[in-house]
Structures are given as C-alpha cells and as structure tokens.
Amino acid sequence: MEVEFQSLEELYQRIRPALHTKKVEMHRAGYIYIKEEDIWNYLKEVKWLHSKDLSLYQMVSDVFNSEDVKIDSYLKEKLNMRNRNLYFEN
C-alpha cells in the first residue's frame, strides 16, 4: 500500500519521530544547536531537491543515514548567507 501526503506539513509530521531521533543523536555527537527543522530543511533543500517518488521508507532512511557534518555545513552556510544579507541591507 502506497502512502500519499496532501502537504509537506503532513509529511513532516509523519517523519518527525525520525527527525527527533536524528536530532538527539546529533546532540550526543556535540551538535547541540541542530533542530529537527534544520535536518528537515537540509534533506528537503539538498538531498531530496531533484528526487521524485520517494517512499516513506527511503525518506526515513535518509534521515538516519545523513552525515552529521553535511547537515552542520548546510546550516552554517545558511546562517552565513543570512548574516551577509543582513549586513548588506544595513
């Protein structure tokens, strides 16, 4: 049976337990500033950007198997871009 989601929010809520588990794992590894939303955004904007027809199993697997350092680098780059934009706006 194939599961279909009506929105990204619905999908997010469905895989949230996996995101929470990954966040806890990353906190234990020293990435205490990482939030579930950061992991979600990394996957959505980097890992799954050009993917189609992913199964729920594949998505949960991606959550657990994403490299901590890649999520951290993604977040730091986003923060650097945000800070640059704020600097140039002033």
N, CA, C and O atoms as CSV, one atom per row, in Angstrom:
chain,resi,resn,atom,element,x,y,z
A,1,MET,N,N,0.828,-1.175,0.000
A,1,MET,CA,C,0.000,0.000,0.000
A,1,MET,C,C,0.880,1.249,0.000
A,1,MET,O,O,1.781,1.380,0.828
A,2,GLU,N,N,0.619,2.147,-0.915
A,2,GLU,CA,C,1.386,3.376,-1.040
A,2,GLU,C,C,0.736,4.476,-0.217
A,2,GLU,O,O,-0.478,4.671,-0.268
A,3,VAL,N,N,1.553,5.188,0.539
A,3,VAL,CA,C,1.063,6.284,1.362
A,3,VAL,C,C,1.267,7.583,0.600
A,3,VAL,O,O,2.358,7.842,0.092
A,4,GLU,N,N,0.228,8.398,0.519
A,4,GLU,CA,C,0.336,9.692,-0.145
A,4,GLU,C,C,0.039,10.787,0.864
A,4,GLU,O,O,-0.796,10.629,1.754
A,5,PHE,N,N,0.745,11.904,0.703
A,5,PHE,CA,C,0.589,13.026,1.618
A,5,PHE,C,C,0.017,14.210,0.864
A,5,PHE,O,O,0.347,14.441,-0.299
A,6,GLN,N,N,-0.843,14.955,1.537
A,6,GLN,CA,C,-1.509,16.091,0.917
A,6,GLN,C,C,-0.682,17.373,0.999
A,6,GLN,O,O,-0.935,18.325,0.261
A,7,SER,N,N,0.312,17.398,1.903
A,7,SER,CA,C,1.125,18.601,2.064
A,7,SER,C,C,2.487,18.242,2.642
A,7,SER,O,O,2.684,17.151,3.177
A,8,LEU,N,N,3.415,19.174,2.524
A,8,LEU,CA,C,4.728,18.984,3.138
A,8,LEU,C,C,4.607,18.917,4.655
A,8,LEU,O,O,5.339,18.175,5.311
A,9,GLU,N,N,3.690,19.688,5.202
A,9,GLU,CA,C,3.480,19.670,6.655
A,9,GLU,C,C,3.035,18.286,7.115
A,9,GLU,O,O,3.499,17.797,8.145
A,10,GLU,N,N,2.158,17.663,6.374
A,10,GLU,CA,C,1.693,16.312,6.713
A,10,GLU,C,C,2.855,15.318,6.651
A,10,GLU,O,O,2.988,14.458,7.521
A,11,LEU,N,N,3.688,15.439,5.626
A,11,LEU,CA,C,4.857,14.571,5.504
A,11,LEU,C,C,5.826,14.818,6.655
A,11,LEU,O,O,6.342,13.879,7.262
A,12,TYR,N,N,6.065,16.093,6.944
A,12,TYR,CA,C,6.952,16.459,8.056
A,12,TYR,C,C,6.474,15.813,9.354
A,12,TYR,O,O,7.273,15.230,10.088
A,13,GLN,N,N,5.200,15.911,9.635
A,13,GLN,CA,C,4.658,15.332,10.866
A,13,GLN,C,C,4.820,13.813,10.888
A,13,GLN,O,O,5.029,13.220,11.946
A,14,ARG,N,N,4.723,13.200,9.734
A,14,ARG,CA,C,4.838,11.732,9.655
A,14,ARG,C,C,6.258,11.258,9.943
A,14,ARG,O,O,6.446,10.225,10.586
A,15,ILE,N,N,7.260,12.004,9.474
A,15,ILE,CA,C,8.643,11.565,9.710
A,15,ILE,C,C,9.288,12.283,10.896
A,15,ILE,O,O,10.481,12.118,11.154
A,16,ARG,N,N,8.504,13.068,11.604
A,16,ARG,CA,C,9.041,13.809,12.748
A,16,ARG,C,C,9.700,12.911,13.798
A,16,ARG,O,O,10.732,13.305,14.340
A,17,PRO,N,N,9.166,11.733,14.116
A,17,PRO,CA,C,9.884,10.878,15.085
A,17,PRO,C,C,11.311,10.538,14.629
A,17,PRO,O,O,12.226,10.478,15.450
A,18,ALA,N,N,11.497,10.321,13.343
A,18,ALA,CA,C,12.846,10.039,12.831
A,18,ALA,C,C,13.719,11.288,12.936
A,18,ALA,O,O,14.893,11.199,13.294
A,19,LEU,N,N,13.149,12.444,12.628
A,19,LEU,CA,C,13.895,13.704,12.743
A,19,LEU,C,C,14.296,13.948,14.192
A,19,LEU,O,O,15.412,14.391,14.463
A,20,HIS,N,N,13.401,13.664,15.114
A,20,HIS,CA,C,13.698,13.838,16.534
A,20,HIS,C,C,14.846,12.913,16.960
A,20,HIS,O,O,15.768,13.333,17.659
A,21,THR,N,N,14.774,11.669,16.536
A,21,THR,CA,C,15.821,10.710,16.877
A,21,THR,C,C,17.171,11.151,16.326
A,21,THR,O,O,18.188,11.050,17.012
A,22,LYS,N,N,17.181,11.641,15.080
A,22,LYS,CA,C,18.427,12.127,14.468
A,22,LYS,C,C,18.953,13.332,15.237
A,22,LYS,O,O,20.159,13.448,15.455
A,23,LYS,N,N,18.059,14.232,15.651
A,23,LYS,CA,C,18.475,15.407,16.419
A,23,LYS,C,C,19.135,14.986,17.729
A,23,LYS,O,O,20.186,15.513,18.092
A,24,VAL,N,N,18.525,14.042,18.435
A,24,VAL,CA,C,19.085,13.551,19.701
A,24,VAL,C,C,20.461,12.941,19.453
A,24,VAL,O,O,21.398,13.181,20.215
A,25,GLU,N,N,20.577,12.163,18.399
A,25,GLU,CA,C,21.858,11.544,18.035
A,25,GLU,C,C,22.909,12.621,17.757
A,25,GLU,O,O,24.056,12.499,18.188
A,26,MET,N,N,22.517,13.668,17.040
A,26,MET,CA,C,23.458,14.750,16.734
A,26,MET,C,C,23.834,15.536,17.992
A,26,MET,O,O,24.979,15.966,18.128
A,27,HIS,N,N,22.895,15.725,18.902
A,27,HIS,CA,C,23.206,16.405,20.163
A,27,HIS,C,C,24.251,15.616,20.940
A,27,HIS,O,O,25.173,16.195,21.515
A,28,ARG,N,N,24.107,14.298,20.954
A,28,ARG,CA,C,25.097,13.447,21.646
A,28,ARG,C,C,26.472,13.547,21.006
A,28,ARG,O,O,27.493,13.372,21.671
A,29,ALA,N,N,26.490,13.833,19.702
A,29,ALA,CA,C,27.765,13.957,18.985
A,29,ALA,C,C,28.342,15.371,19.089
A,29,ALA,O,O,29.402,15.653,18.532
A,30,GLY,N,N,27.635,16.268,19.811
A,30,GLY,CA,C,28.167,17.609,20.025
A,30,GLY,C,C,27.514,18.712,19.214
A,30,GLY,O,O,27.851,19.884,19.381
A,31,TYR,N,N,26.589,18.358,18.343
A,31,TYR,CA,C,25.892,19.363,17.530
A,31,TYR,C,C,24.624,19.802,18.277
A,31,TYR,O,O,23.508,19.532,17.834
A,32,ILE,N,N,24.812,20.474,19.401
A,32,ILE,CA,C,23.692,20.770,20.297
A,32,ILE,C,C,22.751,21.849,19.769
A,32,ILE,O,O,21.660,22.027,20.311
A,33,TYR,N,N,23.141,22.555,18.748
A,33,TYR,CA,C,22.338,23.650,18.181
A,33,TYR,C,C,21.445,23.188,17.029
A,33,TYR,O,O,20.634,23.970,16.534
A,34,ILE,N,N,21.576,21.963,16.604
A,34,ILE,CA,C,20.785,21.433,15.492
A,34,ILE,C,C,19.363,21.153,15.963
A,34,ILE,O,O,19.152,20.570,17.026
A,35,LYS,N,N,18.393,21.576,15.160
A,35,LYS,CA,C,16.979,21.336,15.461
A,35,LYS,C,C,16.401,20.387,14.407
A,35,LYS,O,O,16.990,20.177,13.347
A,36,GLU,N,N,15.259,19.834,14.718
A,36,GLU,CA,C,14.590,18.941,13.768
A,36,GLU,C,C,14.357,19.644,12.440
A,36,GLU,O,O,14.521,19.045,11.377
A,37,GLU,N,N,13.976,20.913,12.502
A,37,GLU,CA,C,13.707,21.687,11.289
A,37,GLU,C,C,14.951,21.845,10.424
A,37,GLU,O,O,14.856,21.895,9.198
A,38,ASP,N,N,16.118,21.924,11.063
A,38,ASP,CA,C,17.373,22.042,10.311
A,38,ASP,C,C,17.633,20.775,9.497
A,38,ASP,O,O,18.042,20.843,8.338
A,39,ILE,N,N,17.393,19.634,10.111
A,39,ILE,CA,C,17.583,18.355,9.423
A,39,ILE,C,C,16.583,18.253,8.271
A,39,ILE,O,O,16.948,17.878,7.157
A,40,TRP,N,N,15.330,18.586,8.543
A,40,TRP,CA,C,14.274,18.567,7.535
A,40,TRP,C,C,14.644,19.468,6.354
A,40,TRP,O,O,14.551,19.057,5.197
A,41,ASN,N,N,15.063,20.698,6.655
A,41,ASN,CA,C,15.399,21.642,5.588
A,41,ASN,C,C,16.602,21.168,4.769
A,41,ASN,O,O,16.622,21.330,3.549
A,42,TYR,N,N,17.595,20.589,5.427
A,42,TYR,CA,C,18.743,20.044,4.702
A,42,TYR,C,C,18.278,18.969,3.715
A,42,TYR,O,O,18.643,18.990,2.540
A,43,LEU,N,N,17.479,18.048,4.204
A,43,LEU,CA,C,17.014,16.962,3.333
A,43,LEU,C,C,16.170,17.507,2.189
A,43,LEU,O,O,16.342,17.109,1.036
A,44,LYS,N,N,15.272,18.404,2.507
A,44,LYS,CA,C,14.353,18.958,1.518
A,44,LYS,C,C,15.094,19.803,0.467
A,44,LYS,O,O,14.783,19.725,-0.722
A,45,GLU,N,N,16.064,20.601,0.901
A,45,GLU,CA,C,16.730,21.544,0.008
A,45,GLU,C,C,17.999,21.001,-0.646
A,45,GLU,O,O,18.481,21.563,-1.629
A,46,VAL,N,N,18.541,19.910,-0.104
A,46,VAL,CA,C,19.783,19.361,-0.655
A,46,VAL,C,C,19.578,17.922,-1.135
A,46,VAL,O,O,19.679,17.633,-2.327
A,47,LYS,N,N,19.294,17.046,-0.208
A,47,LYS,CA,C,19.238,15.605,-0.507
A,47,LYS,C,C,18.095,15.237,-1.453
A,47,LYS,O,O,18.278,14.442,-2.376
A,48,TRP,N,N,16.914,15.821,-1.219
A,48,TRP,CA,C,15.734,15.437,-1.998
A,48,TRP,C,C,15.378,16.440,-3.086
A,48,TRP,O,O,14.326,16.310,-3.712
A,49,LEU,N,N,16.207,17.414,-3.324
A,49,LEU,CA,C,15.870,18.506,-4.231
A,49,LEU,C,C,15.406,18.017,-5.593
A,49,LEU,O,O,14.417,18.525,-6.122
A,50,HIS,N,N,16.088,17.055,-6.165
A,50,HIS,CA,C,15.753,16.569,-7.509
A,50,HIS,C,C,15.169,15.150,-7.488
A,50,HIS,O,O,15.086,14.497,-8.527
A,51,SER,N,N,14.776,14.690,-6.329
A,51,SER,CA,C,14.221,13.333,-6.206
A,51,SER,C,C,12.737,13.327,-6.537
A,51,SER,O,O,12.029,14.316,-6.350
A,52,LYS,N,N,12.295,12.191,-7.030
A,52,LYS,CA,C,10.875,12.008,-7.335
A,52,LYS,C,C,10.422,10.655,-6.806
A,52,LYS,O,O,11.186,9.691,-6.777
A,53,ASP,N,N,9.181,10.609,-6.396
A,53,ASP,CA,C,8.546,9.354,-5.967
A,53,ASP,C,C,9.312,8.625,-4.866
A,53,ASP,O,O,9.446,7.402,-4.904
A,54,LEU,N,N,9.807,9.368,-3.897
A,54,LEU,CA,C,10.478,8.729,-2.773
A,54,LEU,C,C,9.446,8.027,-1.901
A,54,LEU,O,O,8.349,8.541,-1.685
A,55,SER,N,N,9.801,6.871,-1.413
A,55,SER,CA,C,8.907,6.171,-0.482
A,55,SER,C,C,9.182,6.684,0.934
A,55,SER,O,O,10.235,7.258,1.209
A,56,LEU,N,N,8.237,6.470,1.799
A,56,LEU,CA,C,8.403,6.860,3.196
A,56,LEU,C,C,9.627,6.167,3.787
A,56,LEU,O,O,10.381,6.772,4.550
A,57,TYR,N,N,9.819,4.914,3.437
A,57,TYR,CA,C,10.982,4.161,3.898
A,57,TYR,C,C,12.277,4.842,3.474
A,57,TYR,O,O,13.192,4.983,4.286
A,58,GLN,N,N,12.370,5.269,2.212
A,58,GLN,CA,C,13.585,5.925,1.725
A,58,GLN,C,C,13.844,7.233,2.460
A,58,GLN,O,O,14.985,7.558,2.788
A,59,MET,N,N,12.782,7.969,2.712
A,59,MET,CA,C,12.939,9.251,3.395
A,59,MET,C,C,13.412,9.062,4.835
A,59,MET,O,O,14.305,9.774,5.295
A,60,VAL,N,N,12.826,8.121,5.533
A,60,VAL,CA,C,13.253,7.846,6.906
A,60,VAL,C,C,14.692,7.341,6.908
A,60,VAL,O,O,15.481,7.715,7.776
A,61,SER,N,N,15.031,6.507,5.955
A,61,SER,CA,C,16.402,6.026,5.831
A,61,SER,C,C,17.370,7.190,5.604
A,61,SER,O,O,18.453,7.225,6.188
A,62,ASP,N,N,16.977,8.131,4.761
A,62,ASP,CA,C,17.812,9.314,4.523
A,62,ASP,C,C,18.008,10.132,5.794
A,62,ASP,O,O,19.093,10.661,6.036
A,63,VAL,N,N,16.954,10.235,6.606
A,63,VAL,CA,C,17.082,10.962,7.873
A,63,VAL,C,C,18.162,10.314,8.721
A,63,VAL,O,O,19.065,10.997,9.204
A,64,PHE,N,N,18.081,9.006,8.906
A,64,PHE,CA,C,19.019,8.315,9.784
A,64,PHE,C,C,20.428,8.227,9.211
A,64,PHE,O,O,21.400,8.180,9.964
A,65,ASN,N,N,20.548,8.204,7.892
A,65,ASN,CA,C,21.856,7.994,7.277
A,65,ASN,C,C,22.529,9.263,6.779
A,65,ASN,O,O,23.616,9.197,6.206
A,66,SER,N,N,21.910,10.406,6.984
A,66,SER,CA,C,22.549,11.663,6.589
A,66,SER,C,C,23.745,11.926,7.497
A,66,SER,O,O,23.706,11.684,8.703
A,67,GLU,N,N,24.796,12.424,6.882
A,67,GLU,CA,C,26.013,12.687,7.642
A,67,GLU,C,C,25.853,13.955,8.471
A,67,GLU,O,O,25.445,15.001,7.965
A,68,ASP,N,N,26.179,13.840,9.745
A,68,ASP,CA,C,26.067,14.983,10.653
A,68,ASP,C,C,26.834,16.195,10.133
A,68,ASP,O,O,26.339,17.322,10.183
A,69,VAL,N,N,28.022,15.959,9.643
A,69,VAL,CA,C,28.867,17.066,9.184
A,69,VAL,C,C,28.245,17.787,7.994
A,69,VAL,O,O,28.417,18.998,7.855
A,70,LYS,N,N,27.531,17.075,7.139
A,70,LYS,CA,C,26.876,17.711,5.991
A,70,LYS,C,C,25.698,18.567,6.439
A,70,LYS,O,O,25.477,19.654,5.906
A,71,ILE,N,N,24.949,18.082,7.408
A,71,ILE,CA,C,23.841,18.873,7.953
A,71,ILE,C,C,24.399,20.116,8.631
A,71,ILE,O,O,23.865,21.211,8.456
A,72,ASP,N,N,25.460,19.957,9.398
A,72,ASP,CA,C,26.107,21.075,10.079
A,72,ASP,C,C,26.623,22.108,9.073
A,72,ASP,O,O,26.424,23.309,9.260
A,73,SER,N,N,27.278,21.649,8.019
A,73,SER,CA,C,27.801,22.563,6.992
A,73,SER,C,C,26.672,23.310,6.295
A,73,SER,O,O,26.785,24.506,6.027
A,74,TYR,N,N,25.586,22.604,6.004
A,74,TYR,CA,C,24.425,23.225,5.377
A,74,TYR,C,C,23.883,24.343,6.267
A,74,TYR,O,O,23.626,25.451,5.796
A,75,LEU,N,N,23.712,24.048,7.546
A,75,LEU,CA,C,23.172,25.033,8.473
A,75,LEU,C,C,24.098,26.242,8.596
A,75,LEU,O,O,23.636,27.383,8.589
A,76,LYS,N,N,25.378,25.998,8.706
A,76,LYS,CA,C,26.334,27.106,8.829
A,76,LYS,C,C,26.336,27.968,7.572
A,76,LYS,O,O,26.436,29.192,7.662
A,77,GLU,N,N,26.227,27.350,6.414
A,77,GLU,CA,C,26.177,28.117,5.158
A,77,GLU,C,C,24.915,28.969,5.108
A,77,GLU,O,O,24.967,30.126,4.693
A,78,LYS,N,N,23.782,28.410,5.524
A,78,LYS,CA,C,22.527,29.173,5.565
A,78,LYS,C,C,22.657,30.369,6.504
A,78,LYS,O,O,22.212,31.469,6.175
A,79,LEU,N,N,23.261,30.160,7.665
A,79,LEU,CA,C,23.448,31.249,8.623
A,79,LEU,C,C,24.394,32.309,8.082
A,79,LEU,O,O,24.162,33.504,8.266
A,80,ASN,N,N,25.460,31.877,7.414
A,80,ASN,CA,C,26.403,32.831,6.820
A,80,ASN,C,C,25.719,33.672,5.748
A,80,ASN,O,O,25.938,34.882,5.679
A,81,MET,N,N,24.898,33.047,4.915
A,81,MET,CA,C,24.180,33.784,3.877
A,81,MET,C,C,23.208,34.769,4.504
A,81,MET,O,O,23.098,35.906,4.043
A,82,ARG,N,N,22.509,34.358,5.535
A,82,ARG,CA,C,21.556,35.227,6.223
A,82,ARG,C,C,22.283,36.427,6.839
A,82,ARG,O,O,21.817,37.562,6.741
A,83,ASN,N,N,23.430,36.163,7.473
A,83,ASN,CA,C,24.206,37.240,8.083
A,83,ASN,C,C,24.739,38.200,7.022
A,83,ASN,O,O,24.735,39.414,7.226
A,84,ARG,N,N,25.195,37.668,5.897
A,84,ARG,CA,C,25.668,38.522,4.804
A,84,ARG,C,C,24.556,39.426,4.293
A,84,ARG,O,O,24.758,40.619,4.067
A,85,ASN,N,N,23.386,38.841,4.117
A,85,ASN,CA,C,22.244,39.620,3.632
A,85,ASN,C,C,21.880,40.724,4.622
A,85,ASN,O,O,21.580,41.846,4.215
A,86,LEU,N,N,21.902,40.417,5.902
A,86,LEU,CA,C,21.617,41.427,6.912
A,86,LEU,C,C,22.659,42.530,6.904
A,86,LEU,O,O,22.322,43.700,7.083
A,87,TYR,N,N,23.908,42.177,6.702
A,87,TYR,CA,C,24.995,43.138,6.670
A,87,TYR,C,C,24.817,44.102,5.500
A,87,TYR,O,O,24.956,45.315,5.660
A,88,PHE,N,N,24.511,43.562,4.332
A,88,PHE,CA,C,24.388,44.408,3.137
A,88,PHE,C,C,23.098,45.215,3.106
A,88,PHE,O,O,23.008,46.209,2.387
A,89,GLU,N,N,22.104,44.801,3.875
A,89,GLU,CA,C,20.850,45.565,3.940
A,89,GLU,C,C,21.024,46.818,4.776
A,89,GLU,O,O,20.310,47.799,4.571
A,90,ASN,N,N,21.965,46.803,5.718
A,90,ASN,CA,C,22.163,47.958,6.606
A,90,ASN,C,C,23.090,48.933,6.026
A,90,ASN,O,O,23.367,49.963,6.641
